[in-house]
Amino acid sequence: MAFEQYISHPAKTEDGEPTLLIGKGGQFDQDGHLRTVANRMVEACRGQTLADGTPAEPVAEVIGLTHDFAKLTHWAQKHLRCQPFQHSDEYRYHAFPGALVTLYCLLKRRDGTGPLKDDHAAEVATLVVAGHHDIQSPPEPSKLAKNYGRDTLEVQETYKRIAEQFEDIGDRVPERADQIIHKATDGEGSWEDFHEWHADRTAPIDGPHRHLIYFAQIGDRDTRDGYYSDVVRLWTALKFADQTDASGLKNEDIGGTLLDRSELTRHIEDLDKGENVLAELNDLRNKARQEVTENVETLVKSNDVGLITLPTGFGKTYAGISAGLRAANINDSRLVYALPYTSILDQTASEIQSVFGVSPYSRAFTLHHHLSNTYTGLGDHYTDADIGRSPGALHAESWLSGVTLTTTVQLFESLAAPTARQATRVPALHEAVVVIDEPQAIPEDWWQIIPELVELLVDSYNATVILMTATQPGLVKYGSNTLNTRELTDATDKYTDFLADHPRVRYRLHDTVRTDVGDEYATLDYATAGSRVSGAAEGGRDVLAVCNTRASAEELYRSVTATVNTKEKVPVELGHLLHDYAEETGELPSPVELRRFAIDAVAERDVATLYAFLSGDVRPDDRKLIIDTLYDDEIGDEDEPEPLLDSDWSVILVSTSVVEAGVDVSFDTVFRDYAPIPNIVQSGGRCNRSFDGETGDVVVWRLAEPENGSAIPSLVIHGADGGDQLPLLLATGNVLRRHAARDGTIDESTMVSDTVSEFYESLFEGPLNPGNERLADAISSASMSELEGEHMIDEIEDYEDVVACLTDEERDDLLSSDPEAVSIRGHPGAQVSTDLEAWTKKVTIGNSQYLLVDALSGSYHPVFGVR
């Protein structure tokens, strides 16, 4: 018997209606899932062209109309209604039967009225539909060939079962099957013709079998140019269209509102113009913002990649946002702004909220990283079991708002073999403006494929891409044969000339890095380094020490505080003060309160120095609180304590690289453990940031192996067992020694210009070959399985999602009850990605596992965070 209505997805709520497959009464109208998915896929592929020259829109429409074709079987319909049926579960599977219908329809359009050039589009579309329920990565040709292109008993059984599925459709609902095929072939095909075509290609199973031959050839053939980009483009478009319709997102829900750029202009005009050097600096900042905003119009009309190259402290963030909004206005699209670290994201998000007066849960602005509570307030908050996301979460995680602030990892991993969850955001990149802030922080392993992924953005998605940093890495300049770069600032020399005339910092090479000693590393022990850091803080000076690893940072911090930790003198540590307040009150202090506690403690203990520590093991909320306590001068009234870095007391901050780029802090002296030149320059950007004192020192030294470490920290992060002979450290040593004066110093204007450009030139144009060739080969061969296990930050694979509960609210919501995913996501500032041995509670929700830690227990150190 036939069903009165054929559905594609069950009701999303108990009192709701199921999603119809075709439409009411079997009519092919806008109420049906197939028609809606087809329409949304066409919109996602608007104006795009496949690698063989075929317009993407008609191919997308066929995929949308046919992907769920085999849900017409009574087995699939019973499954969707939770009704039992007698055959095995495989009989309700619909992906591969749908792929065969897709193949037929596109071949018909090629032979009839369609614009297809050859079999390329049909081949890619068949692959996409066959794998449209894959969750780890897009489908790849070799898997299709293995599953359907071999003459094995298992494959024969598969084709026999598919034949029975088509027979079932023919017996029960041939008229609806004919409607779908007629629409998908633009009148060139029919259900009867398809049935004959399929039977001719599959019988006899032990004789000529054209399906077997076809899919075997897909696996054997050398991958064509553009195959990867076409598979990703069409698969992600299908995932987006399918999931948004299945989750209940209406057409009017898809999209966002762009932020008003004039709000930024008004904010900047209201800022203090400063005097003397600061007035000249602010004038340069405004000129830079105006230049890039004006020049971006020419960039949008080209296929070039824009560059914003400005020294640290010259207003890159405002320049990038202004240029991005201007370009998005021209494109009538959206802005995606990517940053390397969550700490910078949270700081930039706060700035956007303040300047534009928007919520991160609006259609205008979304903050998206793995620790954020990411959703758009759409009213409904049901979760479809198939999709696993509410409409609000799906909207936000699909980057549909006017402006999305996200991580570089999220951006590029979504383009390199995206998972099903990542796939829905890729179509949002079509004609979008993508600003990539601090691209030098992209891990070296990915350097060879980043140019290809940027080409994918520009060529396939017609996106406008802007790379913005003080240390422009030249990834596109040296890595792409097809893309050109375009500097968006006029005459960048004026910024380095300003630094030459008004030097903020002086770089000093310590004896441990001044001499090329090959594999015999000169290193500095932590006791000596700690004394040097403490000595630099005398006389009310503020000192920052940046380390390469968490273990190294902890040992240096202990060495620094040991210089004053006696029975008479107990160091004043911001971490302990924050933790003690939370333990006593159940809440976190405000930055002003933490400043007051610090000042009282300094007076009570009769000391002159405050100590702070930051790393990825410290809760994000606590990191932000410490940074705001140190530097944010917009918090509090005039009669309340000023930021600690502006006080008469010395501040010593020991940190990993979480403070290195984009974090607003300024110290008189910075010590940086040996690292590639861009890291050194970024750390230098935390020194004398506002030209508010005499020239600051940035000391570069090589710290020894920590007591609990396994190698010298600079080699752990940047060299592994190859040491200084590996590309980044070898190039760093050669360039630094070439530019250092006899006393080991390098001026800032030289460091931010000549040394950076020579560093990247020696990497890309010399004998060195940075980057992972295996990843580049995987892109060219469309080996999705090779890419799906790759992460831009390898260590995240071994880390757990840890939630450190410190406040009463966190402890009540998470430790005293059985939390759900929504309650855990409601405390993003408590979530840390790290590795730990002990936890208070383990919670498994869907495919995610969370380890809950009582931050008032021994599993959480008040200064160092999760243990």
BELGIZI-V249422 format. One record per residue. N is the residue number from 0. D_FIRST is the distance of its C-alpha to the first C-alpha in Angstrom with 1 decimal. Layout:
BEGIN
n	d_first
N	D_FIRST
N	D_FIRST
END
This chain:
BEGIN
n	d_first
0	0.0
1	3.8
2	6.7
3	9.5
4	12.0
5	12.3
6	15.4
7	18.1
8	20.1
9	19.9
10	22.3
11	25.9
12	27.3
13	26.2
14	26.2
15	25.0
16	22.0
17	19.9
18	20.7
19	18.2
20	17.4
21	17.9
22	18.8
23	18.0
24	15.7
25	15.1
26	18.8
27	20.8
28	23.5
29	25.8
30	23.5
31	21.3
32	22.3
33	22.4
34	24.7
35	26.8
36	27.3
37	28.3
38	30.7
39	32.3
40	32.7
41	34.4
42	36.7
43	37.5
44	38.4
45	40.2
46	43.1
47	42.7
48	43.1
49	41.9
50	44.6
51	44.3
52	44.7
53	41.1
54	40.4
55	38.1
56	36.3
57	34.0
58	33.3
59	32.4
60	30.1
61	28.1
62	27.9
63	26.7
64	23.9
65	22.6
66	23.4
67	20.0
68	18.0
69	16.2
70	14.9
71	12.0
72	10.7
73	8.3
74	11.6
75	13.6
76	11.6
77	11.8
78	15.4
79	16.2
80	15.2
81	17.2
82	14.5
83	15.2
84	13.5
85	15.2
86	16.3
87	19.4
88	19.8
89	20.4
90	16.8
91	16.3
92	19.6
93	19.4
94	23.1
95	24.0
96	21.0
97	21.7
98	25.3
99	24.6
100	23.0
101	26.0
102	28.4
103	27.0
104	27.1
105	30.6
106	31.9
107	30.6
108	32.5
109	35.5
110	35.6
111	34.8
112	35.9
113	35.8
114	38.9
115	38.3
116	41.5
117	40.2
118	37.7
119	38.9
120	36.6
121	33.5
122	34.7
123	35.3
124	32.0
125	30.1
126	32.1
127	31.4
128	27.6
129	27.7
130	29.8
131	28.5
132	27.9
133	31.4
134	33.6
135	37.0
136	37.7
137	36.3
138	35.0
139	37.6
140	37.6
141	38.9
142	35.9
143	33.4
144	35.5
145	35.6
146	31.9
147	30.7
148	33.8
149	35.0
150	34.4
151	33.9
152	31.6
153	29.9
154	29.3
155	28.0
156	25.5
157	24.5
158	23.9
159	22.0
160	19.6
161	19.4
162	18.7
163	15.6
164	14.4
165	15.1
166	13.4
167	10.1
168	10.7
169	11.8
170	8.9
171	6.3
172	9.0
173	12.3
174	13.9
175	14.0
176	15.3
177	17.8
178	18.9
179	19.8
180	21.6
181	23.3
182	24.7
183	25.7
184	27.6
185	29.2
186	27.8
187	28.9
188	25.7
189	22.1
190	18.9
191	19.9
192	23.4
193	22.3
194	20.3
195	23.5
196	25.7
197	23.9
198	23.9
199	27.5
200	28.5
201	27.0
202	27.6
203	29.6
204	29.7
205	33.3
206	34.5
207	34.9
208	32.2
209	32.5
210	30.4
211	32.7
212	35.7
213	34.7
214	34.1
215	37.2
216	39.3
217	38.2
218	39.7
219	42.8
220	43.7
221	46.4
222	44.9
223	45.6
224	47.6
225	45.5
226	42.5
227	42.9
228	43.1
229	40.1
230	37.9
231	39.1
232	38.9
233	35.3
234	34.0
235	35.7
236	34.6
237	30.9
238	31.6
239	33.3
240	30.7
241	27.8
242	29.6
243	31.1
244	27.9
245	26.1
246	29.1
247	29.3
248	32.3
249	32.5
250	34.1
251	37.2
252	37.4
253	37.8
254	41.5
255	44.9
256	48.3
257	51.3
258	54.4
259	57.4
260	60.0
261	62.8
262	62.4
263	63.5
264	66.4
265	67.6
266	67.3
267	69.5
268	72.0
269	72.5
270	73.3
271	76.9
272	78.4
273	80.9
274	84.4
275	86.1
276	83.9
277	80.9
278	81.3
279	81.4
280	78.4
281	76.3
282	77.4
283	76.1
284	72.8
285	72.3
286	73.3
287	70.8
288	68.0
289	69.0
290	69.3
291	65.9
292	64.2
293	65.9
294	65.4
295	61.7
296	61.1
297	62.4
298	60.3
299	57.0
300	57.8
301	58.4
302	56.5
303	59.1
304	58.8
305	61.0
306	63.6
307	65.2
308	68.1
309	70.1
310	72.3
311	71.1
312	72.0
313	72.0
314	68.9
315	66.1
316	63.4
317	64.3
318	64.7
319	61.3
320	59.5
321	61.4
322	60.7
323	57.1
324	56.5
325	58.4
326	56.4
327	53.1
328	54.3
329	55.1
330	51.6
331	49.9
332	48.2
333	48.6
334	51.2
335	50.4
336	53.6
337	53.7
338	56.4
339	57.0
340	57.6
341	55.9
342	59.3
343	60.0
344	56.6
345	57.3
346	60.7
347	59.5
348	56.6
349	59.3
350	61.3
351	58.4
352	57.6
353	61.3
354	62.0
355	58.9
356	58.2
357	54.5
358	52.3
359	50.4
360	47.3
361	47.4
362	45.8
363	49.2
364	49.9
365	48.2
366	50.0
367	47.9
368	49.1
369	47.9
370	50.0
371	49.3
372	47.0
373	45.0
374	42.8
375	42.9
376	42.9
377	39.8
378	39.4
379	36.1
380	36.5
381	33.2
382	32.2
383	28.8
384	28.2
385	27.0
386	30.0
387	32.6
388	34.5
389	34.8
390	34.8
391	38.6
392	39.1
393	36.8
394	38.7
395	42.1
396	41.2
397	39.9
398	43.4
399	42.3
400	45.3
401	48.3
402	50.3
403	49.1
404	51.8
405	50.6
406	52.0
407	52.8
408	50.8
409	47.6
410	48.2
411	48.9
412	46.5
413	43.7
414	44.7
415	45.2
416	41.9
417	40.5
418	38.2
419	34.9
420	36.8
421	39.7
422	37.5
423	36.7
424	40.4
425	41.1
426	39.7
427	42.1
428	45.0
429	44.3
430	47.5
431	48.5
432	52.1
433	52.5
434	55.8
435	56.5
436	59.4
437	61.6
438	59.9
439	62.8
440	61.0
441	58.1
442	58.6
443	60.3
444	57.4
445	55.3
446	58.1
447	56.9
448	53.4
449	54.2
450	55.5
451	52.3
452	50.2
453	52.5
454	52.0
455	48.2
456	48.8
457	51.2
458	49.8
459	46.0
460	45.7
461	48.8
462	50.0
463	53.6
464	55.0
465	58.2
466	60.0
467	62.4
468	65.1
469	68.8
470	68.3
471	66.3
472	64.9
473	64.6
474	61.1
475	60.1
476	63.6
477	64.0
478	60.4
479	58.8
480	59.8
481	57.9
482	58.5
483	61.7
484	62.9
485	64.6
486	66.9
487	66.2
488	69.6
489	72.7
490	75.5
491	74.3
492	77.9
493	79.0
494	77.0
495	78.6
496	82.0
497	81.6
498	81.1
499	84.2
500	86.2
501	84.8
502	83.8
503	81.6
504	81.5
505	83.3
506	81.5
507	83.5
508	82.8
509	83.8
510	85.8
511	82.7
512	81.0
513	84.0
514	84.8
515	82.7
516	83.0
517	80.0
518	78.3
519	81.1
520	79.8
521	82.3
522	80.6
523	81.6
524	81.4
525	79.8
526	83.0
527	84.8
528	81.9
529	81.6
530	85.3
531	85.0
532	82.2
533	84.1
534	87.2
535	85.5
536	84.6
537	88.2
538	89.6
539	86.3
540	84.5
541	80.7
542	79.3
543	75.8
544	75.1
545	71.9
546	70.8
547	68.3
548	66.7
549	66.1
550	68.4
551	71.1
552	70.8
553	71.1
554	74.1
555	75.9
556	75.2
557	76.7
558	79.7
559	80.2
560	80.1
561	82.2
562	85.1
563	85.4
564	83.7
565	86.8
566	87.8
567	89.4
568	86.8
569	83.0
570	80.9
571	78.9
572	75.3
573	72.7
574	69.9
575	71.8
576	72.6
577	69.0
578	67.7
579	70.4
580	69.6
581	65.9
582	66.7
583	69.1
584	67.1
585	63.5
586	63.2
587	64.1
588	67.4
589	67.5
590	69.4
591	72.3
592	72.4
593	72.2
594	75.1
595	77.1
596	76.6
597	77.6
598	80.8
599	81.7
600	81.1
601	83.3
602	86.1
603	85.8
604	85.9
605	88.5
606	86.6
607	86.1
608	82.8
609	79.1
610	76.5
611	72.8
612	70.2
613	66.8
614	64.2
615	60.5
616	60.9
617	61.9
618	59.4
619	58.6
620	59.7
621	63.0
622	63.6
623	63.1
624	65.4
625	68.1
626	68.0
627	68.1
628	71.0
629	72.9
630	72.4
631	70.6
632	73.3
633	71.1
634	70.3
635	72.7
636	75.5
637	79.0
638	80.6
639	78.0
640	78.4
641	77.9
642	75.7
643	77.3
644	77.8
645	80.0
646	82.0
647	85.4
648	83.9
649	82.6
650	79.0
651	77.8
652	74.1
653	72.9
654	69.4
655	67.0
656	65.7
657	63.5
658	66.5
659	67.2
660	65.4
661	64.7
662	66.0
663	68.7
664	71.7
665	75.2
666	77.8
667	81.4
668	80.9
669	77.9
670	77.8
671	75.0
672	74.3
673	74.3
674	71.1
675	70.2
676	72.1
677	69.2
678	68.9
679	72.6
680	72.7
681	69.8
682	71.7
683	74.8
684	72.9
685	73.2
686	77.0
687	79.2
688	76.1
689	77.9
690	81.3
691	82.7
692	85.3
693	87.3
694	85.5
695	83.2
696	82.9
697	79.7
698	80.7
699	78.7
700	79.3
701	77.6
702	76.9
703	77.1
704	74.5
705	73.7
706	74.6
707	70.9
708	69.9
709	69.4
710	70.8
711	72.7
712	70.3
713	70.6
714	69.4
715	66.5
716	65.0
717	66.4
718	67.6
719	66.3
720	68.6
721	69.6
722	71.8
723	73.7
724	73.0
725	69.4
726	68.8
727	68.7
728	71.7
729	73.7
730	73.4
731	74.2
732	77.4
733	78.7
734	78.2
735	79.6
736	82.6
737	83.2
738	83.3
739	85.0
740	88.6
741	91.3
742	90.7
743	87.0
744	85.9
745	83.5
746	83.5
747	80.2
748	80.2
749	80.5
750	77.9
751	75.1
752	75.7
753	77.5
754	76.4
755	72.7
756	72.6
757	74.6
758	72.4
759	69.2
760	71.1
761	72.4
762	68.9
763	67.2
764	70.0
765	71.9
766	71.1
767	68.9
768	65.2
769	63.4
770	59.6
771	57.1
772	56.6
773	53.6
774	51.7
775	52.7
776	51.5
777	48.1
778	47.7
779	48.7
780	46.4
781	43.4
782	43.5
783	41.4
784	41.6
785	45.4
786	45.4
787	42.9
788	45.4
789	48.2
790	49.6
791	52.4
792	54.1
793	53.8
794	55.2
795	52.3
796	50.2
797	52.4
798	52.6
799	50.7
800	49.6
801	52.4
802	52.7
803	56.3
804	56.5
805	60.0
806	59.8
807	59.0
808	55.9
809	54.6
810	55.5
811	53.9
812	50.6
813	50.3
814	52.5
815	52.4
816	48.6
817	45.4
818	44.9
819	41.8
820	41.5
821	42.3
822	45.5
823	46.7
824	46.1
825	48.1
826	51.2
827	51.4
828	55.2
829	55.2
830	53.0
831	54.8
832	53.6
833	55.9
834	56.3
835	57.5
836	58.0
837	57.9
838	55.6
839	55.1
840	51.4
841	48.4
842	45.2
843	41.9
844	39.4
845	36.3
846	37.9
847	41.3
848	44.2
849	47.1
850	50.5
851	52.2
852	55.9
853	58.4
854	60.8
855	63.5
856	63.5
857	65.0
858	61.9
859	62.9
860	66.3
861	67.6
862	68.9
863	66.8
864	63.4
865	60.8
866	62.5
END
